[in-house]
């Protein structure tokens, strides 16, 4: 998955699921890693990171 595709998918997931999308992507990555699918897990970690970037810095 190309970087542009990762960002596009992450944006769609964030719009659809909100902040919970980060946790869902991280959980999916962990599950895939547990099942021995390291390449797919890495893709979901990139998606999770892209969602975190979209949220920006924490505001108080």
TAKA-V549423 format. One record per backbone hydrogen bond with DSSP energy under -1.0 kcal/mol. CO is the residue of the C=O (numbers start at 1). NH is the residue of the N-H. If there is no record, write none. Layout:
# TAKA-V549423
co/nh
CO/NH
CO/NH
This chain:
# TAKA-V549423
co/nh
2/6
3/7
4/8
5/9
6/10
7/11
8/12
9/13
10/14
11/15
12/16
13/17
14/18
18/21
19/22
20/24
21/25
22/26
23/27
24/28
25/29
26/30
27/31
28/32
29/33
30/34
31/35
32/37
33/36
37/41
38/42
39/43
40/44
41/45
42/46
43/47
44/48
45/49
46/50
47/51
48/52
49/53
50/54
51/55
